Amino acid sequence: MTASPRPLRIGVQLQPQHAPRYGHIRDAVRRCEDIGVDVVFNWDHFFPLYGDPDGAHYECWTMLGAWAEQTSGLEIGALVSCNSYRNPELLADMARTVDHISDGRLILGIGSGWKQRDYDEYGYPFGTAGSRLDDLAEAMPRIEARLGKLNPQPLRDIPVLIGGGGERKTLRLVAQYADIWHSFSDSESYPHKAAVLARHCAEVGRDPADIERSAEVAGRNLERLLADADTLTGLGISMLTLGVNGPDYDLSRAEALCRWRDRRRRSGG
């Protein structure tokens, strides 16, 4: 597979955990825009995913509304919003509203959900992995239909990002509905997952090249980070996303990736 012709983009997932004040996150978003990050994501959970399980944590979509007002150039979204927590029509309306607040910079990231504690403590039925994916499959056309009915309409066709790599159901939904696929794959597992997605695209009559590819870039030291970035882009992945944790939100690796992206753009790579 050759390198993607899409422009390289750097995403940062500001994990909304362990920040004793929201101001830590507000400052991190401002710094992301200053250093040239293309997309800033949060996540849709109710408790920290690691570290102190009862540590400080903030809600996803109210935060996206704040980011929409605070920022002016970068795109924003959830990586990813949990389908289980909101009526699909309501989620469509929320997305349209944040799209307007941001002047058309929202990415609608969505997935089927997986963290049982979120479900149990907030009173949502957990079901099974299969039932949650079935719920997502039922929700996607409802979201599309509601977006088409809202007044005013979104400022753009809101890009849909679907996260996950389940080969039978998730990748089928990616083929049907996604503009962006976040694979949650590493460089070893990605080629197989991409081949499965291509088969689903053929079945639904879609060109797999129409779907932007996104993945997390790993590597704690700079050399490993940039080597991983080179490897992933060589596989056709054009959005590289880095997770950054509170409370300090150290963006030094994100800044290095932005410089790497700029060098690649100047060289035509």
VENTAWO-V786409 format. One record per helix or strand of 3 or more residues. SS is the DSSP state (a for helix, b for strand). FROM is the first residue (numbers start at 0). LEN is the number of residues. Records with the same first field share a line. If there is no record, write none. Layout:
BEGIN
SS=FROM-LEN ; FROM-LEN
END
This chain:
BEGIN
b=8-6 ; 38-4 ; 74-4 ; 105-6 ; 158-5 ; 179-3 ; 211-5 ; 238-6
a=21-14 ; 59-11 ; 82-3 ; 87-14 ; 115-7 ; 128-21 ; 169-8 ; 186-18 ; 207-3 ; 221-13 ; 251-16
END
